[in-house]
């Protein structure tokens, strides 16, 4: 598991904002401190998943001293967001009705992710 630095900021007339020095462009916000923390974890996970799908390399976490030495980061409050290593993926051959496959194609560009999410949802409902 890797832990990445998130920087929390709060201006008097705004929500809590969070950005990640290791992932420029990955930002989020929340009305409350807890909401900002939760959204930060979700935003980072989504951002990393997208990078992996696009075949981009994931940077190693930066050192906190290096991050906080940057003048642009000194006004932020640093906290860590843990990111799990990706699960090992296994290719399988699946047979589906043509109409079902067409319906899935119409909803997403990533059929594997769609089927994995559907399977997780079904398993969660059955175990509840």
N, C-alpha and C positions, 0 to 999 in steps of 0.2 A: 504494500500500500504506500502511496506517495502522498505527501501533504504539501499543498501549495498555499502561498501567502495571499490572503485577501486583504484589501485595504478598505476600511470603513470610514466614511466621511459624513458629516451632518452640518449643513448650513442652517441658520436660524429659520429661513423661510422655505425649506425643502424637506423631502423625505431623506431617509438614510440611503446613501449610495455605496455601492461596492464595486471595486474593480480588481483585476488580477494582473500584477506586473509581468508575470510569465506568459500571459495571454492577452496581448493588446486587442482591444475591441470587445472583450468579454466583460460586460458590465450589467449590473442589475440595481434594483432599488426596492425599498419597502417602507411602509408607513411607520412600522415599529422596528426596534432593534432585532427582535426575534424573527419577524417577517423578512427582514433584509438578510439575516443569517441563513434562513431556510432557502430563500430565493438564490442566494449566492451558491449554495451547494448544488441546487438544480441547474443553474446557469452554467457552472463549471462542468458538471457532468455532461450536459447537452453539448457544450462547446467541444469537449474532448471527444465525445462520440462522433461528432461531425468531422472532426479532424481525422479520426481513425478511418471513417468511411471514405474520406477523400484521399487516403493514403499518405497523409502528412505525418511527420514525426512529432511526437509529443516531447516538449522540452523537459529536462530535469528540473526539479524545484530549485529556485534560487535561494541563496543564503539570505537570511533576514538582515544581517548587517549590511550586505551589499544593497538590498532593496531600500532599506531605510536611509542609507547614505545619499541616495538620489534626492536632490532638493524637491522634486515634484511629489515625492512620497512622504515627506516629513510631516505633513498635516494629516495623514491617514493613521488610523488605529489598525495595527496589523493583527490578524488572527488567521488560524489555519483551517483549511478545508481538506479533508481526507478524500482521496480518490482511489477506488479499488482498481486493481489490475484487471484488465479485460479477461473475461472467461475464455477458455480455449474453444474455438469454433470448430465444428465438425460439419462437413458437407454431407447432406443426405439427399436421396432421390425420393420425391413425393409425387404421388399421382392424384390429380384433382380433376373434377368435371371441368370442361372447357368454360362453361358459363361462370363457374365460381372463380376460375383463374382470371377471366376477363373482368369480373367485378373487382377483384383485388388489384389488378393492373390499373383500373380506373381510379383507385383511391390512393395509390402510393407508387413511388418509383423504386422502393426497396421492398420486394416481396418477402425476403427472408426476415426482415425486421417485423413486418406486418404479421407474419405467421408466428414468430416467436412471441410477440406481444399478445396475440390472441390466445396462444397456448398458456402463457403466464396468467392471463385474466381468468381463463377457464379453471386452471389448477387452483388459483386463489379462491374462487367461488366454491369449488368442491371441498376445499380444506376448511372453509369457514363454518 
